[in-house]
């Protein structure tokens, strides 16, 4: 059934121009939001708790704008199966590759941090064509082996290497003598991990995985935050900002707190572009957990 869906539905759809796919996105918006109310309770709860000072009307506006953007993401993800190098380069680019070039010339590897904001998939996929570092994306394998293989194929076709979460430590060892950039999505909910950083994120107690910070401190890699901006429908830019040049000399939690603040400010400025369907706060603060009390570097 997976192969039938892929070859008879997804691949034919992926060959359509994005202009046509956005027409499908408009229909999906009506279907998912207006008719099926797809994850609407999750989205509404997340928004209300994240923006306690906003009125019901303001929340509803953000919610509607988010679902429109979310449906665009769905069709853009489908287009990724067949998109050409020339088209993806035209739709997403890094505005300041000089930061990467400087670190590369210094022989320094990078831990790239960011969130599920705007179209992070397009930004990550095209990065190998714009910088000298070996780009490595970290992913959670899907339970369906066929779709897992096809999505990995789609994400890696422009040069990015995909690394499963359980292989991250081995990957850092493998590439410790090669200028590389490891991409971490730092806004995922660490359900079972014991290595977490508790902080307040969007007005809520939030567990944040310490993996990106831990590897940066252990290997001395520069930490770079990636801002993805939506210019217009189907077009994005990326801006790299040096978050920490000397992670080995930071206190535990400092780097994590800082990239949390940067992502939070980005979300607060344009909330419609974050992935509100995600159950980000399913892990609850309980007795024995400790909230971060240090003062981050601004």
C-alpha positions in Angstrom: 0.0 0.0 0.0 2.9 2.4 0.8 4.4 1.9 -2.7 1.0 2.4 -4.4 0.5 5.7 -2.5 4.0 6.8 -3.3 4.2 6.0 -7.0 0.6 6.6 -8.0 -0.2 9.6 -5.8 2.8 11.4 -4.2 5.1 11.2 -7.2 2.6 12.4 -9.8 1.6 15.3 -7.4 5.2 16.2 -6.8 5.8 16.8 -10.5 3.1 19.5 -10.5 4.3 23.2 -10.4 4.0 24.7 -7.0 1.5 27.2 -8.4 -0.9 24.3 -9.0 0.0 22.7 -5.7 -0.9 25.9 -3.8 -4.4 25.5 -5.3 -4.5 22.1 -3.6 -3.1 23.8 -0.4 -6.1 26.1 -0.4 -8.4 23.1 -0.6 -6.5 21.4 2.2 -7.0 24.4 4.4 -10.8 24.2 4.0 -10.7 20.4 4.5 -8.3 20.2 7.5 -9.3 23.4 9.3 -12.8 24.2 8.4 -14.2 20.6 8.0 -12.0 18.1 9.9 -10.6 20.5 12.5 -7.3 18.6 12.3 -5.5 18.9 15.6 -7.4 22.1 16.2 -7.7 21.5 19.9 -3.9 21.0 20.2 -3.2 24.1 18.2 -5.7 26.3 20.1 -4.4 25.1 23.5 -0.8 25.7 22.5 -1.6 29.2 21.3 -3.7 30.2 24.3 -1.0 29.1 26.7 1.8 30.6 24.7 0.1 34.0 24.3 -1.9 34.5 27.5 -2.2 38.3 26.9 -3.8 37.9 23.4 -7.5 38.1 23.0 -9.7 35.3 21.6 -9.9 37.1 18.3 -6.2 37.5 18.0 -5.6 33.8 18.8 -8.1 32.9 16.1 -6.3 35.1 13.5 -3.0 33.4 14.3 -4.6 30.0 14.2 -6.1 30.6 10.7 -2.9 32.0 9.4 -1.0 29.0 10.8 -3.2 26.5 9.1 -2.8 28.3 5.7 1.0 28.1 6.2 0.8 24.5 7.4 -1.1 23.4 4.3 1.6 25.2 2.2 4.2 23.2 4.0 2.4 20.0 3.2 2.4 20.6 -0.6 5.9 22.0 -0.5 7.0 18.7 1.2 5.4 16.7 -1.6 7.1 18.9 -4.2 10.5 18.1 -2.6 10.3 14.5 -4.0 10.7 15.9 -7.5 12.1 19.4 -7.2 15.2 20.3 -9.2 18.4 21.8 -7.9 17.8 25.0 -9.9 14.2 25.5 -8.6 15.2 24.9 -4.9 18.1 27.3 -5.3 15.7 29.9 -6.6 13.3 29.4 -3.7 15.7 29.3 -0.7 19.1 30.7 -0.1 21.5 31.7 2.7 21.9 35.4 2.9 25.3 35.4 4.7 27.5 32.4 3.7 30.5 34.4 4.9 29.9 33.2 8.5 30.2 29.6 7.3 33.2 30.5 5.1 35.0 32.1 8.0 34.5 29.1 10.3 35.5 26.7 7.5 38.7 28.6 6.8 39.5 28.4 10.5 39.0 24.6 10.3 36.0 24.8 12.7 32.9 22.6 12.6 29.5 23.8 13.6 26.4 22.7 15.6 23.5 24.3 13.8 20.4 24.9 15.9 16.9 26.1 15.0 13.3 25.1 15.3 10.4 23.8 13.2 9.8 27.3 11.9 8.9 28.3 8.3 10.1 25.6 5.8 13.1 24.2 7.6 13.2 21.3 5.1 13.9 23.4 2.1 16.5 25.4 4.0 18.4 22.4 5.2 18.3 20.6 1.8 19.9 23.4 -0.1 22.5 24.3 2.4 25.2 21.9 1.0 25.1 23.8 -2.3 25.9 27.1 -0.6 28.6 26.3 2.0 31.8 24.4 2.2 31.0 22.4 5.4 29.8 18.8 5.1 26.1 19.1 6.1 24.6 16.5 8.4 20.9 16.4 9.3 19.8 14.5 12.3 16.4 12.7 12.0 14.1 10.3 13.9 13.4 7.3 11.7 9.8 6.6 10.6 8.2 3.3 11.5 7.4 2.7 7.9 10.7 1.5 6.3 9.6 2.3 2.7 8.6 5.9 3.4 11.6 6.3 5.7 13.9 5.4 2.8 12.1 7.6 0.3 12.1 10.7 2.6 15.8 10.2 3.3 16.4 10.0 -0.4 14.5 13.2 -0.9 16.3 15.1 1.9 19.7 13.9 0.9 19.6 14.3 -2.9 21.3 17.7 -2.9 24.3 16.6 -0.7 23.1 16.5 2.9 23.9 13.4 4.8 21.2 12.1 7.1 22.0 10.6 10.5 19.6 8.8 12.7 19.4 10.0 16.3 21.0 6.8 17.7 24.0 7.4 15.3 24.8 11.0 16.3 27.6 10.2 18.7 29.3 8.0 16.2 28.8 10.7 13.6 30.6 13.3 15.6 33.5 10.9 16.1 33.6 10.0 12.4 33.8 13.6 11.2 35.8 15.1 14.1 38.7 15.9 11.7 36.5 17.2 8.9 34.8 20.6 8.8 31.1 19.6 9.2 27.8 21.2 10.3 25.4 19.1 12.4 21.8 20.3 12.2 19.7 20.0 15.4 16.0 20.8 15.6 16.0 22.0 19.2 12.2 22.4 19.8 11.2 18.8 19.9 9.8 17.4 23.0 12.3 15.0 24.8 9.7 12.6 26.1 12.0 10.0 27.8 15.4 11.5 27.8 17.0 12.2 31.3 19.4 14.8 29.8 17.1 17.8 29.6 17.1 21.5 30.4 14.0 22.9 32.1 13.2 26.4 31.3 10.2 28.7 30.6 9.5 28.8 26.9 6.4 30.8 25.6 5.2 31.2 29.2 5.3 27.4 30.0 7.6 25.1 31.8 9.4 23.3 29.0 11.9 20.5 28.8 14.6 21.0 26.1 17.0 18.3 25.1 20.6 19.2 25.9 22.1 17.2 23.0 23.1 20.1 20.8 24.7 21.9 23.6 26.4 18.8 25.0 28.1 17.9 21.7 29.1 21.6 21.1 30.8 21.8 24.5 32.4 18.4 24.2 33.9 18.9 20.7 34.3 22.7 20.9 32.2 23.3 17.8 30.8 26.8 17.2 27.1 27.1 17.7 25.1 28.8 14.9 21.4 29.7 15.0 19.6 29.5 11.7 16.8 32.0 11.0 14.4 31.0 8.2 12.2 33.8 6.9 9.3 33.5 4.5 9.7 36.1 1.8 6.5 35.2 0.1 4.6 32.0 -0.8 7.2 29.4 -1.7 10.2 31.6 -1.2 12.5 31.6 1.9 15.7 33.0 3.0 18.1 31.8 5.7 20.3 33.9 8.0 23.1 32.4 10.1 23.9 34.0 13.4 26.8 33.0 15.6 25.3 32.0 18.9 28.4 30.8 20.7 32.0 30.8 19.5 33.6 29.2 22.5 31.1 26.6 23.9 33.8 24.8 26.0 33.9 27.8 28.3 30.2 28.1 28.9 28.2 26.9 31.8 25.8 23.9 31.5 22.5 25.2 30.2 23.8 28.5 28.9 23.8 27.7 25.2 20.4 25.9 25.4 18.9 28.9 27.2 20.2 31.3 24.6 19.0 29.4 21.6 15.7 29.0 23.3 15.4 32.7 23.7 16.3 33.4 20.1 13.7 30.9 18.8 11.1 32.3 21.3 11.6 35.9 20.0 11.2 34.7 16.4 8.0 32.9 17.2 6.6 35.8 19.1 7.3 38.2 16.2 5.6 35.9 13.6 3.7 33.1 15.4 1.9 31.7 12.4 5.1 30.1 11.0 5.9 27.8 13.9 4.6 24.2 14.0 1.7 24.5 16.4 0.3 21.1 15.6 3.2 19.6 17.5 2.5 18.4 21.1 5.5 20.3 22.4 4.5 20.3 26.0 3.5 16.7 26.5 6.3 16.3 29.0 5.2 17.9 32.3 7.3 19.5 35.0 7.2 17.3 38.1 8.6 16.9 41.5 12.4 16.5 41.3 12.8 18.5 38.1 14.9 21.6 38.4 14.2 24.9 36.5 17.2 26.7 35.0 18.0 29.7 37.1 21.2 31.0 35.4 21.4 34.3 33.6 22.0 33.7 29.8 24.2 35.8 27.7 22.2 38.1 25.5 
